[in-house]
Amino acid sequence: MRTATALKILAEWLEEDKLPELVRREVQAVDLERLVDILAIVGPRRAGKTYFMYQLVRDILGTGHYEHSDILFIDFEDYRLIDFQAADIDTLLAAFQQLTGKYPNFLFFDEVQHLPDWSRVLRTLHNRRKYRIIVSGSNSELLSREISTELRGRYRDLFILPFSFRELLRYKDVVFSEQTLHTPGRGRILQVFDSYLKEGGFPEVVSRQTSSEKRQVLQNYYHTIFYRDILERYNIKAKYILEAIMSYCLNSYADLLSISAFEKILKKNDLPGSKRTISNYLHYLEEAFFLILNEKFSYSPRKRIMNPKKAYLIDTGFRFLSTDFSENRGKVLENVVAVELRRREEEVFYYKRRRECDFIIKRGTRPVLAVQVCWELHERNESRELKGLAEALRTFEIRDGLILTYNQEEERRIDEHRIPVLPVWRWLLMNRRIHDDS
């Protein structure tokens, strides 16, 4: 790398006195001044990881303890860095010192997977104990099993998903509070929630004006996940199996996915595919943040592995690409809840014996909350929904239950349990756990 190029790129960063306008992301707080491990910002493509890094930069500057010249920010997707090599890091740091008279306190490396041998570079920089290091990048590269092993004990990850409902309200300048929910402003909140169910929360998608534009953006994401994150990375030969699984999940999200049953579907269509291959491809799709796969709850790890998974899309916007036009509104609602539970980093399962319950939340060694989701509780489904919840509560001796609907707010009783019935959108606004062991 030429020193002149490094000086130009760094000068552009140092002269940048106005960071992009941001929707503040609600994630676990990080004390960057006391950061010891490498902080890896992970999540789906285009979920807003770069903008979150800008948020962290603002937080650093907001302490009043640091200046712009204490921070080195490099986007490794910059075309001028196409020939950048691991050894060029020292050239970059020397150029920074030439411009500022000091070495940086903070290193922000965006899309770090484009840096050759980047895991070794990070280990070397971390071992110098001079810098607080924050990186982001493609999940399929950043958190592969090999890299996790190489950086074990040296890094922690911070999970970024597309906009939450709260973040989307802020993006659309909708003010919300407990008081708002009892005023006509509630209607505007429901309007945004309806769009959230339909479009999801990818920032670029919600910024587009027309449905065709939104669909095109999601189609591009879909193809990138298919080709770059999975097909190329894992050198997949059975492309048709991956296509079949992704298509199936687009049309049958929030449903059980049995590997044995899917194998039979392939054979019925004269497509060869083993259970092992199907299982591997599902794992790749989860690793690339296309799917959330919940296991059936059991205290036996073997039984959890052997039973069907319940598959959810990482963002409901992907429904734009479905070829099934018979929308199941209850499944959409359930998918939104699954994504939020993933965002809150809960350990989640489903329950199925005689009856079914959508979500079993485990903390520590035991289940603590059972959650049932439906569009509306009415006389035709109330018995089924309550019995499924009751069976899960009794089976695992769970104290707390919850029913989430589109817009009902009341209470039900199951034996000695008082079960809140809440609108999903209100639960999303709570941004906290219903049950807390503390």
Beta strands, then each sheet from edge to edge (+ up, - down):
strand 1: 38-42
strand 2: 71-75
strand 3: 106-110
strand 4: 132-136
strand 5: 155-159
strand 6: 255-257
strand 7: 291-296
strand 8: 309-313
strand 9: 347-352
strand 10: 356-363
strand 11: 366-373
strand 12: 400-405
strand 13: 410-414
strand 14: 417-423
sheet 1: 2+ 3+ 4+ 1+ 5+
sheet 2: 6+ 8- 7+ 9+ 10- 11+ 12+ 14+ 13-
end
